[in-house]
Amino acid sequence: NEFDVGVCVDQTKQMRDRVVVPVYDDDFEHMVGCVGRTMHENYDGRKWINSKDFYSGAWLYGYWLSKDHIRKTRTAILVEGQGDVWKLWEAGIKNVVGMFGSSLTDAQVRILETSGAFELVLLTDNDDAGKKGKKSIIRKCERIFNITEVSIEAKDVGDMSIEEINKEIKPKIGNL
């Protein structure tokens, strides 16, 4: 509910039969776009799609809700996707934002630079794209932030239970 996620059942819409995830501006005043994920395992086409004219590289998912927590902790936790943000938020970790994938754009770096964060925690997926993305983010951000890499056993944070997050992730980020 906090993230305004819903389902599009209107068969005439671009997001039909998808979970619709709105993306808001940094002040939570305007929806700047949305992304939609298919609800079916046997789908035709892409798993995720963006709404018309929405460029996800200009935004960090969940920043509108997490920015005060980032400023307070001086730490931003970067994850790949919306589900990862939701799962950490559910586990009580609220200084988290999603990149809409495994790479960080220059526009997203600028958001982080102005966020008040000194520490950047990289919690990308445990796959080849996540590992490659983590290396790229380090090269791009190592002169701007103190960087902590967190590795997990699961494929991604969104697949973990709250208990697993409490046991595996929180001890690694507890003092940041």
Buried (B, 14 or more C-beta within 10 A) or exposed (E): EEBEBBEBEEEEEBBBBBBBBBBBEBEEEEEBBBBBBBEEEEEEEEEBBBBEEBEBBBBBBBBBBBBEBBBEBBBBBBBBBBBBBBBBBEBEBBBBBBBBBBBBBEEBBEBBEEBBBEBBBBBBBBEEEBBEBBEBBBEBBEEEBBBBBBBBEBEBBBBBEEEBBBEBBEEBBEEB
